Amino acid sequence: MLSELIKESRALERAISGEDLTYNDGMELMDYDNLFMLGAAADMIRQKLVGNTVTFAASYYMNYTNICAASCQMCAFYRKGGEDDAYTLKPDDISKRAGMAKEMGATEVHIVGGFHPDLPLEYYENMMKIIKKDHPELKIKAFTAAEIFYLSKLTKNSVKEILSRLKESGLDSMPGGGAELFHPEIRKLIVRGKCSGQEWLDTIEQAHNLGIQSNATMLYGHIEKPSHIVDHLIKIRELQKKTHGFITFIPLKFSLDNTELEKEGLVTNECSAIYDLRIIALSRLLLGGYLNNISVYWVAYGKKLAQIALSHGGNDLVGTAFSEEIYRAAGKSTTSSVLELANLPKEINREAAQRDTFFNILRKF
């Protein structure tokens, strides 16, 4: 029955048979009206590629500063420095928070921050060294490609030099933030003072070439067009073919509260759950065979919708997000425990496993 229905869509047929989907295929699926079939096809491919285990990491989020030279319209986190709640962590704060991460059971610290106009490169190197010295068992996943590009311009060092020095100081991998959407038509409307989409891709390619693996993300659900989504996914896929450096792909749902897009009335509602599921399924269908981990960010979806997304092609729940601040600034609850996350897949008859940064299984539940 399923195979007969899939024949209604040439793109779904091609996906099921393992062919690379084209831009036109992606556009067809963005407009495909049978969400059930789209999700079923994505879930079939998910099972074939990665099986039934749903993974997640015990991750502690550390934002070293919220002071940012950029003023992105989709961000509620940034401050300019004069506000009462503007901050930059000192070395003792960093070590203390890493210690808290370890006490909470985290195996990695996820570190991102604003584009601080006054911090030298040594600040970032010392951050890595302090964590590795005091807490060597913690993996450090830090600095988006956008942050690295900004640091390169600020310090007048090459991207390669910045990455090499940070790796030598203890950087293990990079998060996928700052990608937003690559196409210049949409990027100029949601990003202000940040690298271009191509500069993000070039920066992360250099990281991969230095042996620094990373995640990849996509920010959706605001003012984009279907063409921007498909363009983004194909560019991620093509870079993955070249470097094999992406660990997982995380579609990030735009969170409306307190953003410039909301204040200007450009976005009045967050996108529907139906659209969320379409994006997860399409990510699996377009990336399948090259980037096989599709992460469902429960912080943005809520835990119940996250479970449904796991049946539309997702195989990972990202992590516990201890101390997450960016989505919290946009009004989202970010509290969970390892056991709570383990229960989400078990409730839908899937296996649950805690992983490390690089998707090595640490324990099953």
N, C-alpha and C positions, 0 to 999 in steps of 0.2 A: 504493500500500500504506500509506504513512504517513498520507495523508489519511483513509483508511478507518478506521485505528486511532484517529486523533484523534477521530473521531466517537463513540468510546466515552465521551468526556468533553465535556460541554457547555461547561465552563470552558475547556478547551483549544481547542475550536472558536472560542469567543469571542476568545481571545487571538490565534489565528492570523489571524482576520479583522480584528484591530486594535481591537477594542472594549475599553473600560476594564473590568477585572475588578472585581467587587464583593467585599465581605467574604466572602459565602457562597461565591463562586468560589474565593477564596483558601483557605478552609477545606476545600473539596472537594479542591484540589490538594495541600494538606498531607497529606491522607489517601489520595491517589491511589497505587495500589500498583504502577503500571507506571513505574518510574523511567526506563527507557529512553525511553519515549514522552514523559515530562515533559522530559527532557534534549534530545530531538530537536526538540520543539516550541520550546523556549527557544533552541536553537542556530539554528533556522530564522529566528526573529525577530531574533536577533543578527546574522545574515548580512544580512538585509534592511535593518536599521537602520544598522549600522556597518561592514559588510563583513568581510573576512578578516584585516585587520591587527590584530595584538596589540601594544599600546603599553605603555610603562613610562617612568618618569622616573629620572634619576640624582639621587637624593635623599639628603641627609645629615640624620640625626636628631639633634637637640640637645635634651636634657632639662635645663632650667636649674636645676631643683631637684627633689629627691625628698621634700622635707618637705611634708606635706599635712595640712590640718585635717580632711579627710574620712578615713574608715576603711572604704572599700568592701570588701565581702566577697569580691568577685571579683578584687581587685587584689593582686599580689605586689610591687609597685614602691614603695609609699608607706613613708615613715619619719616619725617624730614629732619628730625633731630631736636627740635625745640619743644616738642610735646611732652607732657608729663610722663607718658608711658613709653617714650623712646628709650632704648637701652642698647648696650653692647657688653657682652660678657667679658669678664677679666679671666686671666689664667686660673685663678683659684676657683672661680665659678665653674669653669669648664671641667676641671678635675672633679669637683664635687658632684656635678651632674652626671658625669660618666660613672662615678661611684654609685650614685642612685640608680643608674641604669642597670648596673651589675646586680645590685641588691634586689631589683624588681624582676630579675631573671632574664634580662635582655642579652642577646648574643651580638647585637650590632647597635651602633649609634648612627642615626641618620641625621646628617648635619647640613643645613642650608641656612642662608640668611639674605639680607638685603645687599644692595650694591653700595657698601659704605665708602664714601669718597676719601676718607682719611686713613684707613687701615693699611699698613705696609704688608708686603708679602710675608715678612717674618712673623706677623701675627698668625697667619694661617699655618705656616710651618710649625710654629710653636704649639698651636692647638693640637696638631697631629702628634707631635712628640710627647706632649704632656699626657695625652690619653694612652699612648702606647707604653709610656714609662710606668704610669700608675696602674693601668688596667690592660695589660698586653693581650689578654684573651678576647677582648672586644674587637670585632671587625668595625672598621670605619668606612662608612658609605657617605661621602661628603662632596659638596660643591657641584652644582649643576654646570652644564656646559656654558650657560649664560653667565654664571658667576666667573668661570674661568676666563671667558672672553673679556669680560669687564676688567678683571684683574690684569690681564695682558695689556689692555689699553692704559689702565691707570698707572701701572708700574713700568711700562715701556719694555717689558720682556715678551719674548715670543710665547705663544700658547704652548709650544713644546717644552720650553724652559720652565714655565709655570707648572705644568703637569709633572715633569720629571722631578722637580724639587719637592712637590707635594707627595709624590709616590715614595721618594727617598725618605720623607719625613714620617711616613706611615699610612698614607692613603691606600685603602684596599680596593674600593670601587666607587662608582659615582651614581647618584640618583638620576632620574630622567627628567626632572623639572626644567622649566624654561623653554621647553619645546613649543608649548601652546598649540598654535597651528602654523605651519610653515609658509603657506601661500601668502605672498606680499599683499594681495588684495584684502585679506581679512586681518593679517597680522598688524597692519598699520592702524586698524580700528580698535584693537584690544591690547596692544603693547606700545609703550612709550618709553624710550630710553634704554631699550634692550637690544641685543644682537638680532640680526635678521635670521630667518629660517635657515638660509644656506650657511650662515656663519655658525649657527648651532650645529648643523650637520658636519661641517668641516672640523669644528672643535672636538666633537665626540669621536669623529674618525681618527683624529690624532691621538686621543686617549686610548682608543682600542688598539691602535698600532703600537702604543707603548705598553700594552698588556694590561691596561686598566679597563675592566669590563664595566658596563653601566646598564641601568634601566632606560626605558624610553617611555614617554608619556604623550598624551594628546588632550588638550583642554577643549571640551565641546559643550554644547547646550546653551549657547548665548546668541550671537548674531551671525553664525556661520551659515554657509550654504552646503548642500550635499557634496558639491565638487571639492570644497576645501577639506572635507573629511577623507575623501578617497585619495586626493593628492597627498595628504599627510601620511596615510597608511602605506601607500606605494613607495614613498621616499624612505620610510623606515625600513620597508622590506628590501629595497635595493641596496641600502647601506649594510644591512645585515648579511646579504649575499656576499658583500665585499669583505667585511671585517669579522663576521661571526662574534661580535663583541657585545651584543645586547643580551641581557639575562632574562628580562621579562618586559612585556608591554602593559602599561597601565592607562586605560582611558580615564581621564579625570573629569567628573561632572562639574560644570560651573556652578558655584555656590553664590547666590545673588546678594545676600544681605551685606550692607555697608560698602558696596562697591560703587565705583563711578558710573558703571553701566546702569545700575539701579537708580542712582540719584538723578541721572540725566533722562531717565524714562526710556532708555533704549532697550532694556529688558525688564519686563514687569513680572514674569513668572519663571521659575525654574522649569527645565524641560520635563516632559512626561516620562513615566516609567517605561512606557512603550518605546520611546526613543532611546532610553538607556539600554534596553535589551537589544535593540537593533544595532547599536554601536558595539556592544560586546560581541554579538554574533558576527558582525561584519569584520571586526578585528580578527577574530579566529579564522574566518574564511579567506581574508586577504593575506594574512601573515602565515597561515598554516604551512608547516614544512620547513620554515626558516626560523621563525621566532615562535616557539611552541608553548611558552608560558604566557597566558593571558590573565592578568590580575584584575580582580574585582575589588575596588577600593570601598570597603564597607562604610568608612567614615563619611563618604559623600552620599552613599545610597541608603544607609540604614541597613540594619542586619537582615530584615525580612526580604527586602528587594535584592540584597546581595545573594541570598539563597537562590532566588529565581534566576539571577544572572549566572550562577554556577551551572544552571541547566541550559544556558544559551551559549556555551562555549568557554566559560571561565574555569580555571583550574587552581586559582591561587587567591588568597584573601589579603595579600600584601603583608600585614603585620598588626601587632597590638597597638601601635601608634601611641605608646606612652608619652605623655607631655606634648602632644601635637598642638601647634598654635595657629597655623595658617588657616585651616578650615574652621577652627574654633572662632577666629576673628570674623568669620562670615556666618556665624550662628549655628555651627554643627556640633553635636555631641561627639567627643572623641575618646570616650572611655570604654575600655574592654580589658579582659584578662585572657591569658592563654587558654584556660578551660572554657571560657565563653566562646572564643573563636573555634575551638575544637568541636564544640557542640553544634555549630551551625551546619557543617557538612554532614555530621552524623544524623541530624534531624531529617535530612533529605536522602538518607541511605547511601552516603558517600563516605569513604574513609578519610580520616583527618591525620595530618602529620605536621609536626613542627620542623621547619627547615632552617638552614643558615642562609647567609646572604647569597650564596651561589647555588642554592637549591639542592644542597646535600641534605638528606633526611637525618634529623637528629633524634627524633622519637615519634612513635605512632600512638594513637589514642584508641 
